[in-house]
Each structure stands twice: as C-alpha cells, then as structure tokens.
Amino acid sequence: MVCFSRSLLRKYGNFVDNLRVYVRGGSGGMGLPRLGGQGGKGGDVWVVAKDGSSLKKINDKYSTKRFVAGIGANSSIHCLKGDKGKDYELHVPTGVSVTTDDGKVLGELNKVGERMLVAHGGSGGSFLSNFLPAKGDINIIRLDLKLIADVGLVGFPNAGKSSLLSQLSHAKPEIAHYPFTTLKPEIGKVMFEDYKQISVADLPGLIEGAHLNKGMGHKFLKHIERTKQLLFVVDINGFQLSYKTQFRTVFETVMLLTKEIELYKEDLLSKPSLLVVNKMDLPDAELKLKDLLDQLKHPQDFVHLLPEDMIPKSLLKFSHIIPVSASSGFGIEELKTTIRRSLDEQAFQEKQEHHRQKLLDLQASTPEKNGTVKSHETKGV
C-alpha cells in the first residue's frame, strides 16, 4: 500500500479539479396591488466557460462557495414593471462537467463561451401570485474538471514523463530522480514550423491498483478521458516503485498500464495509442528494446507467463513505437513528427467517417423520395 505524506497532498492541492458549490437564483420583486404593477424577475445563475479561469481561483477567492444572483426590482409608481435582477456568471475553465451531488451530469462546457443555467431566478409578484414574489432556485452542484488535451502521457512514476514533456514543449514540470515528482497535471504546447500547436498533458504517475483509486488513481485516470490519443511512456529497464514492491519488466509494465486503464474504463483503450520507450541511453537498451518489440509483436507467446490478474482482456496494438532518451534528446524530433502524423491521420479518418455517415443518411432518405415520384408518374400515365 502506498501512503502519501501531508506535504505531497498539500502540494497536489495547488491544483483543484473538483468543487462543490451553492447556487441560488435571485428572488423576484414585489408587485404593486393598487396599480397592478408586476415585480421584476430575479436574476439567474450561469456557469460560463472562460479563458484564464480555474477552479483553484474560485476555491481561493470564494471561501464560502456561495453564488447568488440579484433580486428583481419592486414594482413602483415610477416603474410598474420592475427590472430583472442581475444575473450571476460563475467563470470556469473549459472541460468542466456540472453534476448534481448524486453524480447526475447536468451538462459539460468544452468550448470558451459555452454557458449553462444552474439556478433560475424567482418570478416577480403579479396578479396571479397576489403580487407576492417567488424565491429563486437553490441548488448544490459539483464542478468537475477533466483536462482537454490532444495527447495524454500515461505511465508509472519515474518513467520520465516530465522530462519528455520538457523536451517536447516549453513546459517546465518538476523533474527529479524519485517517484511522484508530478503531483498535478501539466499541459505543454508542442510547436511546429507551420505554427501548428499540439497540447500534451503530463499527469500524475499511476501505481498498481489505480483503478481502485489507490495513490492518485482517479485524479489521474479521469483526465485521460478527454484526450484524443494516449501516449504510453515506459522505462526500458522496467519499473519498481520501492524495494517493498515487485520489479516489473518493460513488457510487464505495458501490460499493467493497459490493465489499469481497462479496469477503470475499458472504452478508453479504443483511443489511438502510441508507445514511447524511454531511457534508451542506458546500457543494454538496444537489446532490451529488441526483446520488447518481439514480445509486443507476438504477445500470445508471453502473456501466459504473467499472473492472470495482470493480463488485460484486450491487448493494445500501438500505432507507433518510438524509442527515445528524454535526457539526451535522442528520438525527440521523430516523436514530435509521429505525434503530429498520428493526430492528422485520426482527424482525416474522423472526417471520412463523418462524410460516410452523411452519405448513408442521404441514401436512406432517397428511396422514399424516388418511390413517391414514381407513384405520381404511374398515376399520370
């Protein structure tokens, strides 16, 4: 079992990806019985996706986590129709899901400018309500952030994900020779000569049992749900978390990573996946890479040697396997090119599938129209 010190938990706390907040629509304004005046409607509460926003800013700035819209204006002899109360806009980053306390998803905000109504304002007092206003909605909602990136780095601690991100992009994640240096997600932008940008997310390292929420399990795994592709990063020498845990070869590491993701959410393995074999500058790396490629080419000849609970139901077929050394820079340019090509291929396939589906829909509606025309022609004859 892995335990985290309080200092590590505090440090991870610098990144907030879930908040529980209270929202209340504004009450309506009073009506004016003697003149039949109607009070203004209370303001509404909206959650709005905006650049530069973060859940941490909300958490730090609003300690009570209470957000209330304005009250509608009372009807008066100067203004029989009261003004609407001021709406409240709660600004959040893109990638936020809005859910109820019991986990029901109310909606998602994936693009800047998208907005969602989370609390209606109360109606103003009128003849129908005996000129008494209604109170606004009161709701408790959760804001759950899942990062949006083109590529998500998947690996066990100390596989070299942070070093790899710093080589690929201008991001400056913490890098050290001990596990769990990545305690909060980092997103780097890979820049190309034609000004194309690709976002790569480095996420906290997995441990065995992550699907059961061990370590930072769910804090990591939920963030790969919105990446377009997965980039598995493994150490050519294998992995051992500590002297108390079992050593895993590089092939076993690949199988374990696949199994953890499969147990968390199996359909994540349908995403296009690439494999980066890191630390190729170490002794005997070429020989170990040759063995790994053979094992991945004929996995059925080797998986029976593994414990049954380590064998994934579906064996991943990586579209590309790229050997690199994040410390020396070997293979980094090839990796950049491969990521770009892989994303372009995916975009092309999705575009083709979209056009194919539109054609099928068109063909499905055409026979009915043709049939109608023919019947009219027959009647004419």
Secondary structure, 3 states (H helix, E strand, C coil): CCCCCHHHHHHHCCCCCEEEEEEECCCCCCCEHHHCEECCCCCCEEEEECCCCCHHHHHHHCCCCEEECCCCCCCCCCCCECCCCCCEEEEECCCEEEEECCCCEEEEECCCCCEEEEECCCCCCCHHHCCCCCCCCEEEEEEEECCCEEEEEECCCCCCHHHHHHHHCCCCCCCCCCCCCCCCCEEEEEECCCCCEEEEEECCCCCCCHHHCCCCHHHHHHHHHHEEEEEEEEECCCECCCCCCCCECHHHHHHHHHHHHHHHCHHHHHCCEEEEEECCCCCCHHHHHHHHHHHHHCHHHCHHHCCHHHCCCCCCCCCEEEECCCCCCCCHHHHHHHHHHHHHHHHHHHHHHHHHHHHHHHHHHHHHHHHHHHHHHHHHC
